[in-house]
């Protein structure tokens, strides 16, 4: 399993899920991120997340296939 560490911009307390997927290179665009989330293959803290613009905060873990993203 590939583990990716993502550090939030200090000026913001969250990142939208679809944008996070784009920023870590899990997909090519925010639109592609939305499609991934809508397909039900993305989990946040172990639960399937279907809200495309769900706010991801520090301490949360996002999984997609064999990639785990830790947000700090």
PDB file of N, CA, C, O and CB in Angstrom:
ATOM      1  N   UNK A   1       0.841  -1.184   0.000  1.00  0.00           N
ATOM      2  CA  UNK A   1       0.000   0.000   0.000  1.00  0.00           C
ATOM      3  C   UNK A   1       0.883   1.242   0.000  1.00  0.00           C
ATOM      4  O   UNK A   1       1.822   1.350   0.789  1.00  0.00           O
ATOM      5  CB  UNK A   1      -0.955   0.001   1.218  1.00  0.00           C
ATOM      6  N   UNK A   2       0.576   2.166  -0.881  1.00  0.00           N
ATOM      7  CA  UNK A   2       1.318   3.422  -0.961  1.00  0.00           C
ATOM      8  C   UNK A   2       0.733   4.421   0.036  1.00  0.00           C
ATOM      9  O   UNK A   2      -0.480   4.625   0.088  1.00  0.00           O
ATOM     10  CB  UNK A   2       1.278   3.998  -2.405  1.00  0.00           C
ATOM     11  N   UNK A   3       1.611   5.039   0.825  1.00  0.00           N
ATOM     12  CA  UNK A   3       1.162   6.040   1.793  1.00  0.00           C
ATOM     13  C   UNK A   3       1.659   7.409   1.364  1.00  0.00           C
ATOM     14  O   UNK A   3       2.838   7.603   1.067  1.00  0.00           O
ATOM     15  CB  UNK A   3       1.662   5.701   3.222  1.00  0.00           C
ATOM     16  N   UNK A   4       0.726   8.353   1.339  1.00  0.00           N
ATOM     17  CA  UNK A   4       1.031   9.712   0.911  1.00  0.00           C
ATOM     18  C   UNK A   4       0.711  10.657   2.058  1.00  0.00           C
ATOM     19  O   UNK A   4      -0.366  10.583   2.649  1.00  0.00           O
ATOM     20  CB  UNK A   4       0.232  10.098  -0.373  1.00  0.00           C
ATOM     21  N   UNK A   5       1.644  11.540   2.369  1.00  0.00           N
ATOM     22  CA  UNK A   5       1.420  12.556   3.408  1.00  0.00           C
ATOM     23  C   UNK A   5       1.051  13.854   2.705  1.00  0.00           C
ATOM     24  O   UNK A   5       1.773  14.309   1.817  1.00  0.00           O
ATOM     25  CB  UNK A   5       2.694  12.746   4.329  1.00  0.00           C
ATOM     26  N   UNK A   6      -0.074  14.455   3.099  1.00  0.00           N
ATOM     27  CA  UNK A   6      -0.498  15.728   2.520  1.00  0.00           C
ATOM     28  C   UNK A   6      -0.584  16.752   3.635  1.00  0.00           C
ATOM     29  O   UNK A   6      -1.273  16.539   4.632  1.00  0.00           O
ATOM     30  CB  UNK A   6      -1.864  15.595   1.778  1.00  0.00           C
ATOM     31  N   UNK A   7       0.116  17.861   3.464  1.00  0.00           N
ATOM     32  CA  UNK A   7       0.113  18.915   4.472  1.00  0.00           C
ATOM     33  C   UNK A   7      -0.807  20.045   4.020  1.00  0.00           C
ATOM     34  O   UNK A   7      -0.641  20.607   2.938  1.00  0.00           O
ATOM     35  CB  UNK A   7       1.549  19.443   4.726  1.00  0.00           C
ATOM     36  N   UNK A   8      -1.772  20.362   4.866  1.00  0.00           N
ATOM     37  CA  UNK A   8      -2.705  21.451   4.559  1.00  0.00           C
ATOM     38  C   UNK A   8      -1.983  22.784   4.514  1.00  0.00           C
ATOM     39  O   UNK A   8      -1.011  22.999   5.238  1.00  0.00           O
ATOM     40  CB  UNK A   8      -3.834  21.502   5.591  1.00  0.00           C
ATOM     41  N   UNK A   9      -2.454  23.663   3.676  1.00  0.00           N
ATOM     42  CA  UNK A   9      -1.976  25.042   3.640  1.00  0.00           C
ATOM     43  C   UNK A   9      -2.319  25.665   4.991  1.00  0.00           C
ATOM     44  O   UNK A   9      -3.469  25.586   5.422  1.00  0.00           O
ATOM     45  CB  UNK A   9      -2.617  25.857   2.440  1.00  0.00           C
ATOM     46  N   UNK A  10      -1.357  26.277   5.666  1.00  0.00           N
ATOM     47  CA  UNK A  10      -1.624  26.844   7.001  1.00  0.00           C
ATOM     48  C   UNK A  10      -2.732  27.909   7.017  1.00  0.00           C
ATOM     49  O   UNK A  10      -3.283  28.214   8.075  1.00  0.00           O
ATOM     50  CB  UNK A  10      -0.352  27.450   7.550  1.00  0.00           C
ATOM     51  N   UNK A  11      -3.053  28.464   5.864  1.00  0.00           N
ATOM     52  CA  UNK A  11      -4.100  29.491   5.807  1.00  0.00           C
ATOM     53  C   UNK A  11      -5.500  28.893   5.760  1.00  0.00           C
ATOM     54  O   UNK A  11      -6.489  29.618   5.871  1.00  0.00           O
ATOM     55  CB  UNK A  11      -3.889  30.379   4.598  1.00  0.00           C
ATOM     56  N   UNK A  12      -5.590  27.560   5.593  1.00  0.00           N
ATOM     57  CA  UNK A  12      -6.889  26.899   5.463  1.00  0.00           C
ATOM     58  C   UNK A  12      -6.995  25.748   6.456  1.00  0.00           C
ATOM     59  O   UNK A  12      -5.994  25.103   6.767  1.00  0.00           O
ATOM     60  CB  UNK A  12      -7.100  26.386   4.021  1.00  0.00           C
ATOM     61  N   UNK A  13      -8.197  25.490   6.951  1.00  0.00           N
ATOM     62  CA  UNK A  13      -8.382  24.402   7.915  1.00  0.00           C
ATOM     63  C   UNK A  13      -8.870  23.122   7.254  1.00  0.00           C
ATOM     64  O   UNK A  13      -9.048  22.111   7.933  1.00  0.00           O
ATOM     65  CB  UNK A  13      -9.360  24.821   8.993  1.00  0.00           C
ATOM     66  N   UNK A  14      -9.094  23.146   5.931  1.00  0.00           N
ATOM     67  CA  UNK A  14      -9.570  21.958   5.232  1.00  0.00           C
ATOM     68  C   UNK A  14      -9.224  22.032   3.745  1.00  0.00           C
ATOM     69  O   UNK A  14      -8.804  23.070   3.233  1.00  0.00           O
ATOM     70  CB  UNK A  14     -11.086  21.797   5.420  1.00  0.00           C
ATOM     71  N   UNK A  15      -9.416  20.898   3.072  1.00  0.00           N
ATOM     72  CA  UNK A  15      -9.315  20.818   1.622  1.00  0.00           C
ATOM     73  C   UNK A  15     -10.499  19.967   1.171  1.00  0.00           C
ATOM     74  O   UNK A  15     -10.862  18.999   1.839  1.00  0.00           O
ATOM     75  CB  UNK A  15      -7.920  20.205   1.148  1.00  0.00           C
ATOM     76  N   UNK A  16     -11.099  20.327   0.044  1.00  0.00           N
ATOM     77  CA  UNK A  16     -12.219  19.538  -0.466  1.00  0.00           C
ATOM     78  C   UNK A  16     -11.687  18.213  -0.995  1.00  0.00           C
ATOM     79  O   UNK A  16     -10.604  18.149  -1.577  1.00  0.00           O
ATOM     80  CB  UNK A  16     -12.993  20.309  -1.578  1.00  0.00           C
ATOM     81  N   UNK A  17     -12.465  17.160  -0.783  1.00  0.00           N
ATOM     82  CA  UNK A  17     -12.040  15.810  -1.133  1.00  0.00           C
ATOM     83  C   UNK A  17     -11.619  15.689  -2.593  1.00  0.00           C
ATOM     84  O   UNK A  17     -10.557  15.138  -2.882  1.00  0.00           O
ATOM     85  CB  UNK A  17     -13.150  14.833  -0.843  1.00  0.00           C
ATOM     86  N   UNK A  18     -12.430  16.191  -3.512  1.00  0.00           N
ATOM     87  CA  UNK A  18     -12.075  16.064  -4.931  1.00  0.00           C
ATOM     88  C   UNK A  18     -10.771  16.798  -5.254  1.00  0.00           C
ATOM     89  O   UNK A  18      -9.999  16.344  -6.099  1.00  0.00           O
ATOM     90  CB  UNK A  18     -13.209  16.606  -5.812  1.00  0.00           C
ATOM     91  N   UNK A  19     -10.524  17.916  -4.595  1.00  0.00           N
ATOM     92  CA  UNK A  19      -9.285  18.666  -4.810  1.00  0.00           C
ATOM     93  C   UNK A  19      -8.085  17.950  -4.202  1.00  0.00           C
ATOM     94  O   UNK A  19      -6.992  17.970  -4.768  1.00  0.00           O
ATOM     95  CB  UNK A  19      -9.406  20.070  -4.219  1.00  0.00           C
ATOM     96  N   UNK A  20      -8.289  17.320  -3.055  1.00  0.00           N
ATOM     97  CA  UNK A  20      -7.214  16.548  -2.428  1.00  0.00           C
ATOM     98  C   UNK A  20      -6.746  15.441  -3.361  1.00  0.00           C
ATOM     99  O   UNK A  20      -5.544  15.234  -3.530  1.00  0.00           O
ATOM    100  CB  UNK A  20      -7.681  15.953  -1.085  1.00  0.00           C
ATOM    101  N   UNK A  21      -7.686  14.732  -3.962  1.00  0.00           N
ATOM    102  CA  UNK A  21      -7.330  13.654  -4.883  1.00  0.00           C
ATOM    103  C   UNK A  21      -6.510  14.188  -6.054  1.00  0.00           C
ATOM    104  O   UNK A  21      -5.571  13.533  -6.508  1.00  0.00           O
ATOM    105  CB  UNK A  21      -8.593  12.949  -5.399  1.00  0.00           C
ATOM    106  N   UNK A  22      -6.864  15.376  -6.543  1.00  0.00           N
ATOM    107  CA  UNK A  22      -6.113  16.000  -7.635  1.00  0.00           C
ATOM    108  C   UNK A  22      -4.723  16.418  -7.153  1.00  0.00           C
ATOM    109  O   UNK A  22      -3.733  16.180  -7.845  1.00  0.00           O
ATOM    110  CB  UNK A  22      -6.880  17.225  -8.192  1.00  0.00           C
ATOM    111  N   UNK A  23      -4.643  17.028  -5.994  1.00  0.00           N
ATOM    112  CA  UNK A  23      -3.379  17.563  -5.491  1.00  0.00           C
ATOM    113  C   UNK A  23      -2.339  16.485  -5.195  1.00  0.00           C
ATOM    114  O   UNK A  23      -1.141  16.735  -5.327  1.00  0.00           O
ATOM    115  CB  UNK A  23      -3.632  18.363  -4.248  1.00  0.00           C
ATOM    116  N   UNK A  24      -2.777  15.299  -4.800  1.00  0.00           N
ATOM    117  CA  UNK A  24      -1.820  14.222  -4.526  1.00  0.00           C
ATOM    118  C   UNK A  24      -1.536  13.376  -5.758  1.00  0.00           C
ATOM    119  O   UNK A  24      -0.737  12.442  -5.693  1.00  0.00           O
ATOM    120  CB  UNK A  24      -2.337  13.336  -3.410  1.00  0.00           C
ATOM    121  N   UNK A  25      -2.180  13.688  -6.885  1.00  0.00           N
ATOM    122  CA  UNK A  25      -1.920  12.976  -8.128  1.00  0.00           C
ATOM    123  C   UNK A  25      -2.718  11.700  -8.311  1.00  0.00           C
ATOM    124  O   UNK A  25      -2.384  10.882  -9.169  1.00  0.00           O
ATOM    125  CB  UNK A  25      -0.493  12.656  -8.212  1.00  0.00           C
ATOM    126  N   UNK A  26      -3.774  11.511  -7.515  1.00  0.00           N
ATOM    127  CA  UNK A  26      -4.614  10.319  -7.650  1.00  0.00           C
ATOM    128  C   UNK A  26      -5.505  10.411  -8.884  1.00  0.00           C
ATOM    129  O   UNK A  26      -6.028   9.400  -9.354  1.00  0.00           O
ATOM    130  CB  UNK A  26      -5.473  10.125  -6.395  1.00  0.00           C
ATOM    131  N   UNK A  27      -5.679  11.630  -9.411  1.00  0.00           N
ATOM    132  CA  UNK A  27      -6.453  11.842 -10.640  1.00  0.00           C
ATOM    133  C   UNK A  27      -5.932  13.111 -11.304  1.00  0.00           C
ATOM    134  O   UNK A  27      -5.141  13.851 -10.720  1.00  0.00           O
ATOM    135  CB  UNK A  27      -8.000  11.950 -10.343  1.00  0.00           C
ATOM    136  N   UNK A  28      -6.384  13.351 -12.530  1.00  0.00           N
ATOM    137  CA  UNK A  28      -5.850  14.475 -13.310  1.00  0.00           C
ATOM    138  C   UNK A  28      -6.516  15.809 -13.061  1.00  0.00           C
ATOM    139  O   UNK A  28      -5.923  16.855 -13.326  1.00  0.00           O
ATOM    140  CB  UNK A  28      -5.956  14.167 -14.739  1.00  0.00           C
ATOM    141  N   UNK A  29      -7.762  15.794 -12.548  1.00  0.00           N
ATOM    142  CA  UNK A  29      -8.483  17.057 -12.376  1.00  0.00           C
ATOM    143  C   UNK A  29      -9.488  16.939 -11.238  1.00  0.00           C
ATOM    144  O   UNK A  29      -9.770  15.846 -10.748  1.00  0.00           O
ATOM    145  CB  UNK A  29      -9.198  17.462 -13.683  1.00  0.00           C
ATOM    146  N   UNK A  30     -10.019  18.081 -10.830  1.00  0.00           N
ATOM    147  CA  UNK A  30     -11.064  18.082  -9.813  1.00  0.00           C
ATOM    148  C   UNK A  30     -12.302  17.342 -10.287  1.00  0.00           C
ATOM    149  O   UNK A  30     -12.972  16.677  -9.497  1.00  0.00           O
ATOM    150  CB  UNK A  30     -11.425  19.504  -9.430  1.00  0.00           C
ATOM    151  N   UNK A  31     -12.608  17.455 -11.567  1.00  0.00           N
ATOM    152  CA  UNK A  31     -13.761  16.753 -12.142  1.00  0.00           C
ATOM    153  C   UNK A  31     -13.579  15.247 -12.088  1.00  0.00           C
ATOM    154  O   UNK A  31     -14.519  14.508 -11.796  1.00  0.00           O
ATOM    155  CB  UNK A  31     -13.987  17.192 -13.584  1.00  0.00           C
ATOM    156  N   UNK A  32     -12.355  14.797 -12.372  1.00  0.00           N
ATOM    157  CA  UNK A  32     -12.060  13.367 -12.280  1.00  0.00           C
ATOM    158  C   UNK A  32     -12.144  12.908 -10.833  1.00  0.00           C
ATOM    159  O   UNK A  32     -12.562  11.785 -10.553  1.00  0.00           O
ATOM    160  CB  UNK A  32     -10.666  13.056 -12.861  1.00  0.00           C
ATOM    161  N   UNK A  33     -11.743  13.786  -9.912  1.00  0.00           N
ATOM    162  CA  UNK A  33     -11.863  13.479  -8.484  1.00  0.00           C
ATOM    163  C   UNK A  33     -13.315  13.318  -8.076  1.00  0.00           C
ATOM    164  O   UNK A  33     -13.654  12.419  -7.306  1.00  0.00           O
ATOM    165  CB  UNK A  33     -11.207  14.570  -7.645  1.00  0.00           C
ATOM    166  N   UNK A  34     -14.174  14.190  -8.591  1.00  0.00           N
ATOM    167  CA  UNK A  34     -15.605  14.090  -8.301  1.00  0.00           C
ATOM    168  C   UNK A  34     -16.169  12.772  -8.811  1.00  0.00           C
ATOM    169  O   UNK A  34     -16.987  12.145  -8.138  1.00  0.00           O
ATOM    170  CB  UNK A  34     -16.365  15.267  -8.927  1.00  0.00           C
ATOM    171  N   UNK A  35     -15.738  12.348  -9.994  1.00  0.00           N
ATOM    172  CA  UNK A  35     -16.214  11.087 -10.565  1.00  0.00           C
ATOM    173  C   UNK A  35     -15.764   9.903  -9.712  1.00  0.00           C
ATOM    174  O   UNK A  35     -16.536   8.970  -9.492  1.00  0.00           O
ATOM    175  CB  UNK A  35     -15.707  10.925 -12.009  1.00  0.00           C
ATOM    176  N   UNK A  36     -14.524   9.932  -9.234  1.00  0.00           N
ATOM    177  CA  UNK A  36     -14.034   8.863  -8.366  1.00  0.00           C
ATOM    178  C   UNK A  36     -14.866   8.769  -7.091  1.00  0.00           C
ATOM    179  O   UNK A  36     -15.270   7.681  -6.681  1.00  0.00           O
ATOM    180  CB  UNK A  36     -12.560   9.092  -8.016  1.00  0.00           C
ATOM    181  N   UNK A  37     -15.118   9.923  -6.469  1.00  0.00           N
ATOM    182  CA  UNK A  37     -15.897   9.939  -5.233  1.00  0.00           C
ATOM    183  C   UNK A  37     -17.307   9.417  -5.503  1.00  0.00           C
ATOM    184  O   UNK A  37     -17.824   8.601  -4.740  1.00  0.00           O
ATOM    185  CB  UNK A  37     -15.950  11.370  -4.634  1.00  0.00           C
ATOM    186  N   UNK A  38     -17.924   9.879  -6.573  1.00  0.00           N
ATOM    187  CA  UNK A  38     -19.291   9.469  -6.908  1.00  0.00           C
ATOM    188  C   UNK A  38     -19.388   7.965  -7.177  1.00  0.00           C
ATOM    189  O   UNK A  38     -20.446   7.369  -6.974  1.00  0.00           O
ATOM    190  CB  UNK A  38     -19.787  10.243  -8.128  1.00  0.00           C
ATOM    191  N   UNK A  39     -18.302   7.353  -7.626  1.00  0.00           N
ATOM    192  CA  UNK A  39     -18.329   5.924  -7.932  1.00  0.00           C
ATOM    193  C   UNK A  39     -18.248   5.050  -6.683  1.00  0.00           C
ATOM    194  O   UNK A  39     -18.427   3.835  -6.765  1.00  0.00           O
ATOM    195  CB  UNK A  39     -17.193   5.580  -8.861  1.00  0.00           C
ATOM    196  N   UNK A  40     -17.977   5.665  -5.521  1.00  0.00           N
ATOM    197  CA  UNK A  40     -17.975   4.921  -4.267  1.00  0.00           C
ATOM    198  C   UNK A  40     -16.681   4.211  -3.932  1.00  0.00           C
ATOM    199  O   UNK A  40     -16.670   3.328  -3.075  1.00  0.00           O
ATOM    200  CB  UNK A  40     -19.047   3.939  -4.296  1.00  0.00           C
ATOM    201  N   UNK A  41     -15.588   4.576  -4.589  1.00  0.00           N
ATOM    202  CA  UNK A  41     -14.309   3.897  -4.335  1.00  0.00           C
ATOM    203  C   UNK A  41     -13.396   4.648  -3.360  1.00  0.00           C
ATOM    204  O   UNK A  41     -12.286   4.197  -3.080  1.00  0.00           O
ATOM    205  CB  UNK A  41     -13.579   3.696  -5.639  1.00  0.00           C
ATOM    206  N   UNK A  42     -13.860   5.789  -2.845  1.00  0.00           N
ATOM    207  CA  UNK A  42     -13.049   6.592  -1.930  1.00  0.00           C
ATOM    208  C   UNK A  42     -13.610   6.456  -0.514  1.00  0.00           C
ATOM    209  O   UNK A  42     -14.816   6.571  -0.296  1.00  0.00           O
ATOM    210  CB  UNK A  42     -13.020   8.090  -2.375  1.00  0.00           C
ATOM    211  N   UNK A  43     -12.706   6.206   0.449  1.00  0.00           N
ATOM    212  CA  UNK A  43     -13.132   6.165   1.849  1.00  0.00           C
ATOM    213  C   UNK A  43     -12.428   7.252   2.638  1.00  0.00           C
ATOM    214  O   UNK A  43     -11.292   7.622   2.341  1.00  0.00           O
ATOM    215  CB  UNK A  43     -12.849   4.783   2.470  1.00  0.00           C
ATOM    216  N   UNK A  44     -13.118   7.755   3.646  1.00  0.00           N
ATOM    217  CA  UNK A  44     -12.548   8.733   4.576  1.00  0.00           C
ATOM    218  C   UNK A  44     -12.673   8.125   5.968  1.00  0.00           C
ATOM    219  O   UNK A  44     -13.774   7.840   6.439  1.00  0.00           O
ATOM    220  CB  UNK A  44     -13.280  10.146   4.482  1.00  0.00           C
ATOM    221  N   UNK A  45     -11.538   7.934   6.611  1.00  0.00           N
ATOM    222  CA  UNK A  45     -11.496   7.309   7.936  1.00  0.00           C
ATOM    223  C   UNK A  45     -12.234   5.970   7.952  1.00  0.00           C
ATOM    224  O   UNK A  45     -12.911   5.639   8.926  1.00  0.00           O
ATOM    225  CB  UNK A  45     -12.101   8.248   8.980  1.00  0.00           C
ATOM    226  N   UNK A  46     -12.099   5.202   6.868  1.00  0.00           N
ATOM    227  CA  UNK A  46     -12.645   3.862   6.795  1.00  0.00           C
ATOM    228  C   UNK A  46     -14.072   3.734   6.304  1.00  0.00           C
ATOM    229  O   UNK A  46     -14.557   2.615   6.134  1.00  0.00           O
ATOM    230  CB  UNK A  46     -12.560   3.266   8.091  1.00  0.00           C
ATOM    231  N   UNK A  47     -14.768   4.852   6.068  1.00  0.00           N
ATOM    232  CA  UNK A  47     -16.157   4.816   5.601  1.00  0.00           C
ATOM    233  C   UNK A  47     -16.248   5.387   4.187  1.00  0.00           C
ATOM    234  O   UNK A  47     -15.598   6.384   3.872  1.00  0.00           O
ATOM    235  CB  UNK A  47     -17.082   5.607   6.566  1.00  0.00           C
ATOM    236  N   UNK A  48     -17.054   4.755   3.339  1.00  0.00           N
ATOM    237  CA  UNK A  48     -17.240   5.255   1.976  1.00  0.00           C
ATOM    238  C   UNK A  48     -17.794   6.672   2.036  1.00  0.00           C
ATOM    239  O   UNK A  48     -18.746   6.946   2.766  1.00  0.00           O
ATOM    240  CB  UNK A  48     -18.190   4.327   1.162  1.00  0.00           C
ATOM    241  N   UNK A  49     -17.191   7.567   1.265  1.00  0.00           N
ATOM    242  CA  UNK A  49     -17.612   8.969   1.229  1.00  0.00           C
ATOM    243  C   UNK A  49     -18.123   9.290  -0.164  1.00  0.00           C
ATOM    244  O   UNK A  49     -17.396   9.135  -1.146  1.00  0.00           O
ATOM    245  CB  UNK A  49     -16.445   9.923   1.623  1.00  0.00           C
ATOM    246  N   UNK A  50     -19.367   9.737  -0.256  1.00  0.00           N
ATOM    247  CA  UNK A  50     -19.971  10.071  -1.547  1.00  0.00           C
ATOM    248  C   UNK A  50     -20.132  11.569  -1.766  1.00  0.00           C
ATOM    249  O   UNK A  50     -20.553  11.990  -2.843  1.00  0.00           O
ATOM    250  CB  UNK A  50     -21.312   9.406  -1.665  1.00  0.00           C
ATOM    251  N   UNK A  51     -19.808  12.375  -0.770  1.00  0.00           N
ATOM    252  CA  UNK A  51     -19.881  13.838  -0.928  1.00  0.00           C
ATOM    253  C   UNK A  51     -18.593  14.308  -1.604  1.00  0.00           C
ATOM    254  O   UNK A  51     -17.510  14.235  -1.023  1.00  0.00           O
ATOM    255  CB  UNK A  51     -20.086  14.561   0.465  1.00  0.00           C
ATOM    256  N   UNK A  52     -18.729  14.783  -2.820  1.00  0.00           N
ATOM    257  CA  UNK A  52     -17.567  15.136  -3.635  1.00  0.00           C
ATOM    258  C   UNK A  52     -16.724  16.256  -3.036  1.00  0.00           C
ATOM    259  O   UNK A  52     -15.501  16.252  -3.171  1.00  0.00           O
ATOM    260  CB  UNK A  52     -18.018  15.538  -5.006  1.00  0.00           C
ATOM    261  N   UNK A  53     -17.366  17.209  -2.378  1.00  0.00           N
ATOM    262  CA  UNK A  53     -16.628  18.343  -1.823  1.00  0.00           C
ATOM    263  C   UNK A  53     -16.570  18.275  -0.299  1.00  0.00           C
ATOM    264  O   UNK A  53     -16.488  19.302   0.374  1.00  0.00           O
ATOM    265  CB  UNK A  53     -17.269  19.661  -2.264  1.00  0.00           C
ATOM    266  N   UNK A  54     -16.613  17.066   0.232  1.00  0.00           N
ATOM    267  CA  UNK A  54     -16.489  16.849   1.674  1.00  0.00           C
ATOM    268  C   UNK A  54     -15.224  17.556   2.176  1.00  0.00           C
ATOM    269  O   UNK A  54     -14.176  17.479   1.534  1.00  0.00           O
ATOM    270  CB  UNK A  54     -16.446  15.316   2.011  1.00  0.00           C
ATOM    271  N   UNK A  55     -15.317  18.233   3.304  1.00  0.00           N
ATOM    272  CA  UNK A  55     -14.167  18.943   3.868  1.00  0.00           C
ATOM    273  C   UNK A  55     -13.273  17.958   4.616  1.00  0.00           C
ATOM    274  O   UNK A  55     -13.699  17.322   5.579  1.00  0.00           O
ATOM    275  CB  UNK A  55     -14.631  20.086   4.813  1.00  0.00           C
ATOM    276  N   UNK A  56     -12.036  17.844   4.162  1.00  0.00           N
ATOM    277  CA  UNK A  56     -11.056  16.965   4.793  1.00  0.00           C
ATOM    278  C   UNK A  56     -10.134  17.826   5.641  1.00  0.00           C
ATOM    279  O   UNK A  56      -9.536  18.789   5.161  1.00  0.00           O
ATOM    280  CB  UNK A  56     -10.246  16.145   3.728  1.00  0.00           C
ATOM    281  N   UNK A  57     -10.032  17.459   6.914  1.00  0.00           N
ATOM    282  CA  UNK A  57      -9.245  18.230   7.865  1.00  0.00           C
ATOM    283  C   UNK A  57      -8.026  17.432   8.343  1.00  0.00           C
ATOM    284  O   UNK A  57      -7.908  16.233   8.094  1.00  0.00           O
ATOM    285  CB  UNK A  57     -10.113  18.643   9.060  1.00  0.00           C
ATOM    286  N   UNK A  58      -7.145  18.121   9.023  1.00  0.00           N
ATOM    287  CA  UNK A  58      -5.945  17.493   9.565  1.00  0.00           C
ATOM    288  C   UNK A  58      -6.317  16.309  10.459  1.00  0.00           C
ATOM    289  O   UNK A  58      -7.254  16.391  11.253  1.00  0.00           O
ATOM    290  CB  UNK A  58      -5.110  18.519  10.354  1.00  0.00           C
ATOM    291  N   UNK A  59      -5.580  15.220  10.324  1.00  0.00           N
ATOM    292  CA  UNK A  59      -5.818  14.024  11.122  1.00  0.00           C
ATOM    293  C   UNK A  59      -6.680  12.995  10.434  1.00  0.00           C
ATOM    294  O   UNK A  59      -6.819  11.879  10.934  1.00  0.00           O
ATOM    295  CB  UNK A  59      -6.444  14.398  12.407  1.00  0.00           C
ATOM    296  N   UNK A  60      -7.269  13.341   9.293  1.00  0.00           N
ATOM    297  CA  UNK A  60      -8.114  12.385   8.589  1.00  0.00           C
ATOM    298  C   UNK A  60      -7.288  11.558   7.602  1.00  0.00           C
ATOM    299  O   UNK A  60      -6.215  11.967   7.159  1.00  0.00           O
ATOM    300  CB  UNK A  60      -9.251  13.115   7.857  1.00  0.00           C
ATOM    301  N   UNK A  61      -7.829  10.377   7.272  1.00  0.00           N
ATOM    302  CA  UNK A  61      -7.167   9.444   6.359  1.00  0.00           C
ATOM    303  C   UNK A  61      -8.120   9.146   5.208  1.00  0.00           C
ATOM    304  O   UNK A  61      -9.268   8.754   5.421  1.00  0.00           O
ATOM    305  CB  UNK A  61      -6.744   8.123   7.096  1.00  0.00           C
ATOM    306  N   UNK A  62      -7.632   9.339   3.996  1.00  0.00           N
ATOM    307  CA  UNK A  62      -8.422   9.094   2.783  1.00  0.00           C
ATOM    308  C   UNK A  62      -7.783   7.922   2.044  1.00  0.00           C
ATOM    309  O   UNK A  62      -6.566   7.888   1.860  1.00  0.00           O
ATOM    310  CB  UNK A  62      -8.493  10.380   1.862  1.00  0.00           C
ATOM    311  N   UNK A  63      -8.602   6.967   1.622  1.00  0.00           N
ATOM    312  CA  UNK A  63      -8.091   5.805   0.890  1.00  0.00           C
ATOM    313  C   UNK A  63      -8.758   5.697  -0.472  1.00  0.00           C
ATOM    314  O   UNK A  63      -9.948   5.968  -0.631  1.00  0.00           O
ATOM    315  CB  UNK A  63      -8.317   4.514   1.694  1.00  0.00           C
ATOM    316  N   UNK A  64      -7.960   5.297  -1.442  1.00  0.00           N
ATOM    317  CA  UNK A  64      -8.439   5.082  -2.809  1.00  0.00           C
ATOM    318  C   UNK A  64      -7.608   3.948  -3.391  1.00  0.00           C
ATOM    319  O   UNK A  64      -6.427   4.127  -3.688  1.00  0.00           O
ATOM    320  CB  UNK A  64      -8.330   6.399  -3.692  1.00  0.00           C
ATOM    321  N   UNK A  65      -8.221   2.786  -3.553  1.00  0.00           N
ATOM    322  CA  UNK A  65      -7.469   1.628  -4.045  1.00  0.00           C
ATOM    323  C   UNK A  65      -6.365   1.280  -3.081  1.00  0.00           C
ATOM    324  O   UNK A  65      -6.615   1.062  -1.896  1.00  0.00           O
ATOM    325  CB  UNK A  65      -6.888   1.899  -5.438  1.00  0.00           C
ATOM    326  N   UNK A  66      -5.131   1.224  -3.582  1.00  0.00           N
ATOM    327  CA  UNK A  66      -4.000   0.889  -2.716  1.00  0.00           C
ATOM    328  C   UNK A  66      -3.238   2.127  -2.235  1.00  0.00           C
ATOM    329  O   UNK A  66      -2.081   2.023  -1.829  1.00  0.00           O
ATOM    330  CB  UNK A  66      -3.050  -0.039  -3.448  1.00  0.00           C
ATOM    331  N   UNK A  67      -3.885   3.299  -2.279  1.00  0.00           N
ATOM    332  CA  UNK A  67      -3.264   4.542  -1.838  1.00  0.00           C
ATOM    333  C   UNK A  67      -3.972   5.043  -0.585  1.00  0.00           C
ATOM    334  O   UNK A  67      -5.198   5.155  -0.551  1.00  0.00           O
ATOM    335  CB  UNK A  67      -3.307   5.614  -2.960  1.00  0.00           C
ATOM    336  N   UNK A  68      -3.172   5.345   0.454  1.00  0.00           N
ATOM    337  CA  UNK A  68      -3.699   5.973   1.664  1.00  0.00           C
ATOM    338  C   UNK A  68      -3.096   7.357   1.791  1.00  0.00           C
ATOM    339  O   UNK A  68      -1.879   7.523   1.717  1.00  0.00           O
ATOM    340  CB  UNK A  68      -3.396   5.118   2.928  1.00  0.00           C
ATOM    341  N   UNK A  69      -3.947   8.345   1.982  1.00  0.00           N
ATOM    342  CA  UNK A  69      -3.509   9.732   2.103  1.00  0.00           C
ATOM    343  C   UNK A  69      -3.739  10.174   3.540  1.00  0.00           C
ATOM    344  O   UNK A  69      -4.864  10.142   4.037  1.00  0.00           O
ATOM    345  CB  UNK A  69      -4.266  10.662   1.096  1.00  0.00           C
ATOM    346  N   UNK A  70      -2.659  10.588   4.204  1.00  0.00           N
ATOM    347  CA  UNK A  70      -2.758  11.096   5.564  1.00  0.00           C
ATOM    348  C   UNK A  70      -2.651  12.619   5.517  1.00  0.00           C
ATOM    349  O   UNK A  70      -1.693  13.169   4.973  1.00  0.00           O
ATOM    350  CB  UNK A  70      -1.651  10.480   6.481  1.00  0.00           C
ATOM    351  N   UNK A  71      -3.633  13.283   6.086  1.00  0.00           N
ATOM    352  CA  UNK A  71      -3.685  14.746   6.031  1.00  0.00           C
ATOM    353  C   UNK A  71      -3.197  15.316   7.353  1.00  0.00           C
ATOM    354  O   UNK A  71      -3.661  14.922   8.423  1.00  0.00           O
ATOM    355  CB  UNK A  71      -5.122  15.244   5.719  1.00  0.00           C
ATOM    356  N   UNK A  72      -2.255  16.248   7.267  1.00  0.00           N
ATOM    357  CA  UNK A  72      -1.739  16.894   8.484  1.00  0.00           C
ATOM    358  C   UNK A  72      -1.690  18.390   8.306  1.00  0.00           C
ATOM    359  O   UNK A  72      -1.284  19.108   9.219  1.00  0.00           O
ATOM    360  CB  UNK A  72      -0.344  16.362   8.841  1.00  0.00           C
TER     361      UNK A  72
END
